Amino acid sequence: MTFDERLNRVRLMHETMLSMNDENAYMAWIWVMPDEPSEYDFADFADETEFAELEDTFDRIFNRYIDGGLYMPSDEVIPFLKECGYNTDEIDIFPKH
């Protein structure tokens, strides 16, 4: 995976955490990713050595809190989750359309 691909995934992981319908998910996430991260923060986590750990942390938090569903995810979040292997048909998304 290239740096740009990892950078995009880091941004999408963060965007997904912003969409989690459980405040505890975001609180757990910001122990690793700074609250309101800058482009520099995203780039730092896109480094090969940092990326794998961030991805593991994302998976752990996502799986722990996804029962609450997602609230107003962006158009990029659902395709990202599908690409990561998550069955998005089983995720509640609010508000319902």
Contacts in CASP RR format, 6 or more apart in sequence:
PFRMAT RR
TARGET T0000
AUTHOR 0000-0000-0000
METHOD contacts of the structure
MODEL  1
MTFDERLNRVRLMHETMLSMNDENAYMAWIWVMPDEPSEYDFADFADETE
FAELEDTFDRIFNRYIDGGLYMPSDEVIPFLKECGYNTDEIDIFPKH
1 9 0 8 1.000
3 46 0 8 1.000
3 47 0 8 1.000
6 46 0 8 1.000
6 47 0 8 1.000
6 48 0 8 1.000
6 51 0 8 1.000
7 42 0 8 1.000
7 43 0 8 1.000
7 46 0 8 1.000
9 46 0 8 1.000
9 51 0 8 1.000
9 55 0 8 1.000
9 80 0 8 1.000
10 42 0 8 1.000
10 45 0 8 1.000
10 46 0 8 1.000
10 51 0 8 1.000
10 54 0 8 1.000
11 42 0 8 1.000
12 76 0 8 1.000
12 77 0 8 1.000
12 80 0 8 1.000
13 33 0 8 1.000
13 54 0 8 1.000
13 55 0 8 1.000
13 58 0 8 1.000
14 29 0 8 1.000
14 33 0 8 1.000
14 37 0 8 1.000
14 42 0 8 1.000
15 73 0 8 1.000
15 74 0 8 1.000
15 76 0 8 1.000
15 77 0 8 1.000
15 80 0 8 1.000
16 58 0 8 1.000
16 62 0 8 1.000
16 70 0 8 1.000
16 73 0 8 1.000
16 77 0 8 1.000
16 80 0 8 1.000
16 81 0 8 1.000
17 25 0 8 1.000
17 26 0 8 1.000
17 29 0 8 1.000
17 33 0 8 1.000
17 58 0 8 1.000
17 61 0 8 1.000
17 62 0 8 1.000
18 26 0 8 1.000
19 70 0 8 1.000
19 71 0 8 1.000
19 72 0 8 1.000
19 73 0 8 1.000
19 74 0 8 1.000
19 77 0 8 1.000
20 26 0 8 1.000
20 62 0 8 1.000
20 65 0 8 1.000
20 66 0 8 1.000
20 68 0 8 1.000
20 69 0 8 1.000
20 70 0 8 1.000
20 71 0 8 1.000
21 68 0 8 1.000
21 69 0 8 1.000
21 70 0 8 1.000
21 71 0 8 1.000
21 92 0 8 1.000
21 94 0 8 1.000
22 65 0 8 1.000
22 67 0 8 1.000
22 68 0 8 1.000
22 69 0 8 1.000
24 65 0 8 1.000
25 61 0 8 1.000
25 62 0 8 1.000
25 64 0 8 1.000
25 65 0 8 1.000
28 61 0 8 1.000
28 64 0 8 1.000
28 65 0 8 1.000
29 57 0 8 1.000
29 58 0 8 1.000
29 61 0 8 1.000
32 54 0 8 1.000
32 57 0 8 1.000
33 41 0 8 1.000
33 45 0 8 1.000
33 54 0 8 1.000
34 41 0 8 1.000
44 50 0 8 1.000
45 51 0 8 1.000
45 54 0 8 1.000
62 86 0 8 1.000
66 86 0 8 1.000
66 91 0 8 1.000
68 92 0 8 1.000
69 91 0 8 1.000
69 92 0 8 1.000
69 93 0 8 1.000
69 94 0 8 1.000
70 77 0 8 1.000
70 91 0 8 1.000
70 92 0 8 1.000
70 93 0 8 1.000
70 94 0 8 1.000
71 93 0 8 1.000
71 94 0 8 1.000
71 95 0 8 1.000
72 94 0 8 1.000
72 95 0 8 1.000
73 93 0 8 1.000
78 88 0 8 1.000
78 93 0 8 1.000
81 88 0 8 1.000
81 91 0 8 1.000
82 88 0 8 1.000
END
